Amino acid sequence: MRSAILSAVLALTTALPAAADTIRVGMSGGYFPFTFTRADELQGFEVDLMNAVGAITGDEVEFVTMSFSGLIGALESGRIDTVANQITITPEREAKFAFTQPYVYDGAQVVVKEGNEGAITGPESLKGKSVAVNLGSNYEELLRALPYASEIDIRTYESNIEQDTALGRVDAFVMDRVSSAQVIKESPLPLALAGQPFSEIQNALPFRKDEAGMALRDKVDAAITQLKENGTLSEISQKWLDADVTKPLAAAAE
């Protein structure tokens, strides 16, 4: 039903007058449910978002998959135009890139092997523990910013942080709460959320800070505004996450 509604909304979306172009979008293709491959088809929240943006702007959308750790470098070097992979806005990234408005509001979440959520109840319980994060992700920065970071064994991974946690190779991993909940729901791995999110994060699309990059950012940002206003962004969120994560957490709680 949600897929049918989303398709109908996309079909009715009015394109803004603009010259057709190709937007090269980088993503890992390995971050369920935002970007992943199933039956040889790239799909997920980010894929639907960018296709909806292209439907409004009249541009072709070309998806370029690579390891997450290589995405920012590919953007800097001009091999892609933006990154759609739940990129969190940080002061360091804002100094380098021009971001659109946030389209996902989430929180950092500690996840443990099922049965260990009594011993590890949040970030304060990670002292003396080994904790996995995706290489190049914002979660490594969040952990290293904790006042007791020197007491945490932070391990960076290209992939498989969920499997290694379930197998007991590390004590926990940190990822966004939405993806963590979906992994627990959809995967047979014995995992559990440990406590509440410990940091609000806002995710958006980064663009280079040159003339072309800024112009493309403005065009995509205007499309995101339209997707919020016509309900398409909320439909995409409900389709993949069974929740609307497109509004600030305080507003969503009202």
Secondary structure, 3 states (H helix, E strand, C coil): CHHHHHHHHHHHCCCCCCCCCEEEEEECCEECCCEEEECCEEECHHHHHHHHHHHHHCCEEEEEECCHHHHHHHHHHCCCCEECCCEECCHHHHHHEEECCCCEEEEEEEEEECCCCCCCCCHHHCCCCEEEEECCCHHHHHHHCCCCHHHCEEEEECCCHHHHHHCCCCCEEEEEHHHHHHHHHHCCCCEEECCCCCCEEEEECEEECCHHHHHHHHHHHHHHHHHHHCCHHHHHHHHHHCCCCCCCHHHHHC
